[in-house]
Amino acid sequence: MRALITGAEGFAGGHLARQLRSREPDLELFGTARTGVPVPAGLGDILAGVYELDLKDEAAVSAVLDEVRPDQIYHLAAQAAVPRSFEAPWETLENNIRSQLNLFLGLIRLDLRPRVLVVSSAEVYGSVPSELMPITEEMPLAPSNPYSVSKVAQDMLGLQYFLSHQIPVIRVRPFNHIGPGQSTAFAAGSFAMQIARIERGLQPPVIEVGNLSPARDFSDVRDVMAAYYLALTHGQPGDVFNICSGQARTIQEVLDILLGYSTAKVEVRVDPSRLRIVDRPLVVGSAVRLRAATGWEPVIPLEQSLRDVLDDCRARLGAV
């Protein structure tokens, strides 16, 4: 059995590779990475091969598929930052849609039919009234930013190529996930890195934040990667699953928990540039369908996730 992870160099990619290795030691793992962007340290012992390429290059994608001939594909590669999608909407749309389309076109040309996990996003639901929560998979799609538009397209392309070409696609819609290695472009990573820098005297004791009032449904990235594996191996082609904890925690709570792990005295200051154009006040989902199909349950509490995020930021600064 062979599995291919696109975006193996990313935040989720490394966690997924370790998850797959622990669950299936005999699985041959391969990854793709952006040209010139190395995979994280330690993954070289897990991945049998890493292909550096631009997934928007149809011929290059087809060549990788022809060489690996995977039984499973976990398509993680994407531009995932909502603020970036407003700054560069076409870059986000082209990157996320064309890359996935090239995978499907390559599979069709080579007559390959691996199980494919398409990673959509809870962002596709848009602003849902609180009385309609928790959000289920039946909720209408109402994207409110270019990133979520690209994810609707990925989601629907996955369904379309299952229906039109019988590619066994399973779609997942993860809600917010956090954990060690996350980019500082996201709130938890940004807060943790600022705290770590303050502790080392690398910046004044001030944390700059955006809107702290929204409540989000957070899961640990390691729990989410377990859900990816279970969805791909136990889901039925055509299925779509939410991945979420079913609990909402405010961004203020996230910050308070992180500050509680630090001995530094910190001032919190709102930075207008960190405020989103569209910011939903509450997001909480239902993973009932995923649990029924796979038995998945999240096991890592938010407090442990955030401690690990902060410790990871401290370690990254120590390595500089």
Secondary structure, DSSP 8 states (H G I E B T S, - for coil): -EEEEETTTSHHHHHHHHHHHHH-TT-EEEEEE-TT----TTGGGT-SEEEE--TT-HHHHHHHHHHH--SEEEE------HHHHHHSHHHHHHHHHHHHHHHHHHHHHHT---EEEEE--GGGG-S--GGG-SB-TTS-----SHHHHHHHHHHHHHHHHHHHH---EEEEEE--EE-TT--TTSHHHHHHHHHHHHHTTSS-SEEEES----EE--EEHHHHHHHHHHHHHHS-TT-EEEE--S--EEHHHHHHHHHHT--S--EEEE-GGGS-SS--SB--B--HHHHHHH-----S-HHHHHHHHHHHHHHHHHT-
